[in-house]
Amino acid sequence: MSNPQGNTIISARNTAGITATILFVGVVSLFVILAVKFPRLYIIATYEDLLGEWTQVFFFAATLIGSLLLTRYTHPYRLFFAILALACFYVVGEEISWGQRLFSFASPEFFQHHNLQQEVNLHNFLTGPTATWQKRIIEIGLVAGLIGYGLIYPLLQRSGNRLAQCLADHGLPVPPLYLSPYFITGALCEVRLFLFNEAEIAELLIAMALAFLTQHYLLLSQGKRPHTTPWGPAIAMVGVVLVCFAGAGSASWYCWKSPELHDQMVKRITAGKKKFAKRYCSYGAWKNAADLYEALLEKSPEDRALLRSLAHTYKEMEDEQRFLATNGKAIRLDMIHYSRDPHQVQVNLSLFLSFQQNGKQEKARLHLAKAIEESHNKVLLEPSNADNYYWYGKCLQAKGDSTAAKEQFACAVSMKPASKKYLQAYRRSLQNEKS
């Protein structure tokens, strides 16, 4: 004899699982396609303060709302969802730097000196754009927690493990097993194997998993069990996704149209293009790197460093004609400045790099020697100017003397510890020395 109610329950579980899987595959596939084919859009989808981060904010906000609603019900999971609501409130506040992202107010002096990104938030006191031991410990703990809770725990509970069943009975909700791909992929992305902003993808997947988790228990707590509404969980899941993506799009559009925020967003996109162009180069994806450099040169057509970088991508693509044209343009622009003042350190250093790239080693050595001489003289004449030490370090770095370069960058940092330019140069010199 058939059991219509049991069949309906199985059908509801299947539709929820299928829907969650389709959404997971869709989101992950979208990021992969953007990374491989559309680098400019990938930056918008993963870079700070842009569409991807706003999507995370809305999914965490959805989890916050769902968790608050679940605290109204007298079930063993009430405390868990109260804690989750507080955690999501903190995460949403941190993601928008407690309103700084929206209202664009300046960071107080304390945050400028102690926050690793000079922003009004707490997590960047421990983690930031550079690797720290605190950041590594947090990442390891997060990865272990995601795998343990998202995969191991539901598997143990399903197999009848006593400890898992005890935890489920006394306040730790079991996530549906169809959410495990979100948790596992989020954990893998958190490790950042490819250094391609995977942490942003991890945060989005985790936010989606938590939103679906609260939604699952909210439907159960309200009495809308799967056997009464077979398509209910799937419809609710799609509805949350549509609302969160629409909210993220609206927030991003508002920020883009805001006179106070527009310029900041443009700067972030520009910085993202520079950073990702280098990352694409490191993976030999020269076409994508060239696309980003070309986009940057549309707004800065006389930037010799960008021209040199673009020329490098053309050379790797074996496009000799465009390589010579682009490298030649960089040299011509530098020679204009050189003819006006042959003592400029930056111009001589730039000419060294361009001639070296072009294979004209004798001219390259001449300009490097001149750059080192001029930068050293500037340090002796103006020992209180941090920028002189920075450029002297850059010249020594170009010569291949990484130890001496590091010492100069350290001097610049000691004079202006808040300078990101000096800090980055010093940290890179430390990394180069270790490697």
Residue pairs with C-beta under 8 A, 6 or more apart in sequence:
5 227
8 226
8 227
8 230
9 226
9 227
11 230
12 226
12 227
12 229
12 230
12 231
12 232
12 233
13 226
15 230
15 231
15 233
15 234
16 176
16 178
16 216
16 226
16 233
16 234
16 237
17 176
17 177
17 178
18 234
19 233
19 234
19 237
19 238
20 176
20 178
20 179
20 182
20 212
20 237
21 178
21 181
23 208
23 237
23 238
23 241
24 181
24 182
24 185
24 205
27 204
27 205
27 208
28 185
28 201
28 205
30 45
31 42
31 45
31 46
31 201
34 41
34 42
34 45
35 42
35 196
36 288
39 276
39 280
39 288
39 291
39 292
40 273
40 291
40 292
40 295
42 276
43 50
43 269
43 272
43 273
43 276
44 50
44 51
44 52
44 269
45 51
45 52
46 52
46 196
46 197
46 200
46 201
47 53
47 197
47 200
47 268
47 269
47 272
48 200
48 268
49 101
49 255
49 264
49 265
49 268
50 252
50 265
50 268
50 269
51 248
51 249
51 252
52 200
52 201
52 204
53 95
53 200
53 203
54 247
54 248
54 249
54 251
54 252
55 204
55 207
55 244
55 245
55 248
56 95
56 200
56 203
56 204
56 207
57 92
57 95
57 96
57 248
57 251
58 243
58 244
58 245
58 247
58 248
58 251
59 204
59 207
59 208
59 210
59 211
59 240
59 244
60 88
60 91
60 92
60 95
60 207
60 210
60 211
61 88
61 92
61 244
61 247
62 211
62 214
62 215
62 240
62 243
62 244
63 84
63 88
63 207
63 210
63 211
63 213
63 214
64 85
64 88
64 89
64 92
66 81
66 211
66 214
66 215
66 218
67 81
67 82
67 84
67 85
67 88
67 214
68 81
68 85
69 218
70 77
70 78
70 81
70 214
70 217
70 218
70 221
71 78
71 81
71 82
71 85
73 221
75 221
76 169
76 170
76 171
77 171
77 172
77 173
77 217
79 171
80 171
80 172
80 173
81 173
81 214
81 217
84 210
84 214
88 210
93 121
94 121
94 122
94 123
95 101
96 102
97 119
97 120
97 121
98 120
98 121
99 105
99 120
100 107
100 119
100 120
100 121
101 255
101 261
102 255
102 261
103 260
104 258
104 260
104 261
104 264
105 120
107 115
107 118
107 119
107 120
108 120
111 118
111 119
111 120
112 118
112 418
113 417
113 418
114 125
115 121
115 124
115 125
115 128
116 124
116 125
116 127
116 128
116 129
116 130
116 132
117 124
117 128
117 129
118 418
126 132
126 134
126 135
126 138
127 134
127 135
127 138
128 135
130 427
139 190
139 191
142 187
142 190
143 187
143 190
143 191
146 183
146 184
146 186
146 187
146 190
146 206
147 183
147 184
147 187
149 175
149 183
150 175
150 179
150 180
150 182
150 183
150 184
150 186
150 187
150 209
151 180
151 183
151 184
153 164
153 167
153 172
153 174
153 175
154 174
154 175
154 176
154 177
154 180
155 177
156 163
156 164
157 164
157 165
157 167
157 168
157 174
158 177
164 174
168 174
173 213
173 217
175 183
175 209
175 213
176 212
176 213
176 216
179 209
179 212
179 213
182 205
182 206
182 208
182 209
182 212
183 205
183 206
183 209
185 201
185 202
185 205
186 201
186 202
186 203
186 205
186 206
186 209
187 202
188 198
188 202
189 198
189 199
189 201
189 202
189 205
190 198
190 199
190 202
191 198
192 198
192 199
194 283
195 279
196 276
196 279
208 241
211 240
211 244
212 237
212 240
215 233
215 236
215 237
215 240
216 233
219 225
219 226
219 232
219 233
219 236
224 232
226 232
226 233
255 261
255 262
255 265
256 262
256 265
270 296
270 299
273 292
273 295
273 296
274 292
274 296
276 292
277 289
277 292
277 293
277 296
277 309
278 289
280 286
280 288
280 289
280 292
281 289
281 309
281 312
281 313
281 316
284 316
286 313
286 316
286 317
287 313
287 317
289 309
289 313
290 310
290 313
290 314
290 317
293 306
293 309
293 310
293 313
294 310
296 303
296 306
297 303
297 306
297 307
297 310
300 306
302 333
304 330
304 333
304 334
304 350
304 354
305 350
307 326
307 327
307 329
307 330
307 333
308 326
308 327
308 330
308 350
308 353
308 354
308 357
310 326
311 322
311 323
311 326
311 327
311 330
311 357
312 357
314 320
314 322
314 323
314 326
315 323
315 357
324 358
327 354
327 357
327 358
328 358
330 350
330 354
331 351
331 354
331 355
331 358
334 347
334 350
334 351
334 354
335 351
337 344
337 347
338 344
338 347
338 348
338 351
341 347
342 348
342 370
343 370
343 374
344 374
345 371
345 374
345 375
345 378
345 391
345 395
346 391
348 367
348 368
348 370
348 371
348 374
349 367
349 368
349 371
349 391
349 394
349 395
349 398
351 363
351 364
351 367
352 364
352 365
352 367
352 368
352 371
352 398
353 364
353 398
355 361
355 363
355 364
355 367
356 364
368 395
368 398
368 399
371 395
371 398
372 392
372 395
372 396
372 399
375 388
375 391
375 392
375 394
375 395
376 392
378 385
378 388
378 391
378 392
379 388
379 389
379 392
379 408
382 388
384 415
386 411
386 412
386 415
386 416
386 419
386 422
387 412
389 408
389 409
389 411
389 412
389 415
390 408
390 409
390 412
390 421
390 422
390 425
392 408
393 404
393 405
393 406
393 407
393 408
393 409
393 412
393 425
393 429
394 405
394 425
396 402
396 404
396 405
396 408
397 405
397 429
402 429
402 432
402 433
403 433
405 429
406 426
406 429
406 430
406 433
409 422
409 425
409 426
409 429
410 426
412 419
412 422
412 425
412 426
413 419
413 422
413 423
413 426
416 422
417 423
